[in-house]
Amino acid sequence: MIGDTVNRAASACCLRYDLFTALQGPRMSDASAINRVIAAEIPALSRCLSELGKSLVFPEGIPFQAAQAKRVSINATIGQLTDGRGGALPLEPLRKRLQTEPKRTWLYAPVAGPESLRNAWRDHQRKLAGQPDAACSLPFTTHGLTHAIDLIAGLVADDELDILLATPAWENYGLVFRLRGGGRMVRYNFFDDTGTRFNIDGLAQALRGVRKKAVVVLNFPNNPTGYVPTVEERAAIVTLLNEQQKPAIVLCDDAYQGWVYADRPKTSLFWDFLANHNAEHLFPVKVDGATKEMVFFSSRVGFVTHTATGAGEAALLSKLKCQTRGSVGCPPGPSMALMEAGLADPGLKPAFEERLGQMARRQKLLYDCLQAEAGPALVPFPFHGAFFALVKVVDAEAVRQRLLEHYDTGVIAFQSASAVRVAFCSLNEETIPEVAKRLGAAAREVAALQ
């Protein structure tokens, strides 16, 4: 396990070095021009760019030249098997299992993703936000949400970067930035001293400690806590970040957008920042995808959306395409074809609402069962959204191990927060009371042994 991590880190470092060195010399003049556009149009991002980020520019290689040849009558640019007229020639055992549009399913997609899907996703997100005409970038298609975060890290990660992250948090944030060249993780407690509200003061303190530049990760509904901020908390977060003076990327991780079960805002904080941000200091970015929003966990399709438009958007697009072309390549066609068909289907919204209702029943049942088990050894944190409940215990790892060994039950331990996470998305309603009962028993037994 450790060896695999080291190997991945080494591979990432090699890729970073090769990409950086490959873009020296003849391509640097183009990168310099792009950087001047970003400095004028997206000043906060410009002040955050790492040396690698400054060097990135989409090369005039095969995808670039093939795009230029799209409208010619004879196109011998792309190395993919077609019928000679641009149509796909999939193998029949595969083709007969998918009824999606053949060309979009079986042939290479553009590096940034099909423009039709990108437009459909932006329309979908705007509709969810109730802002059909909001001025934002066209979403850049990625290989899932982790890749979306990785692209942002690739632009800014270096020793001068501070990554502001609440504790506990999804472990992939730290892993992505570490493999991308580092930065200092600045942690603050997710909950305030009452254990019932988001820790605005903790975020403020973390911002005061920023050395030069920052990425501020805001994940709501939150993993692992399930917390959804109130209207007042959202306003306080936006005000706080606008008042700070260091350049910062506001990374709105919207993986669980829409999965809200209480009377709290369901829309992304990105739209709050879009309407109110100091462009000299802040660059809001939204990362999301089909995984949870379309209940398509195997899709590996995500998106990066941001506040830049026009020349700034085009300049940043070149840097995002450069990173994608130099690593994972274009996104998967079958998943994107299924997504685009789903987004065009009027049944998508009622189908999501049906799943939302199912999850709301599970959330309410788990909440009631945990309250019945609550006591000195087990304290549930408030959870209103996403797929999780976070429960404070005396020793998280000891409780996890006891559940495995004595109660045939698995949960996730967040030892730094002395808490365990229960993923109620994976439980049916018949199982939830028993899970809460077993968790309560294990927590009390571990507490008695301390």
Secondary structure by P-SEA (a helix, b strand, c coil): caaaaaaaaaaaaaaaaaaaaaacccaaaaaaaaaaaaaaccaaaaaacccccccccccccaaaaaaaaccccccccccccccccccccccaaaaaacccccccccccccccccaaaaaaaaaaaaaaacccccccccccccccaaaaaaaaaaacccccbbbbbcccccaaaaaaaaaacccbbbbccccccccccccaaaaaaaaaaccccbbbbbbcccccccccccaaaaaaaaaaaaacccbbbbccccccccccccccccccaaaaaaaccccccbbbbbbccccccccccccccccccccccaaaaaaaaaaaaaaaaaccccccaaaaaaaaaaaaccaaaaaaaaaaaaaaaaaaaaaaaaaaaccccccccccccccbbbbbcccaaaaaaaaaccccbbbbbcccccccccccccccccaaaaaaaaaaaaaaaaaaac
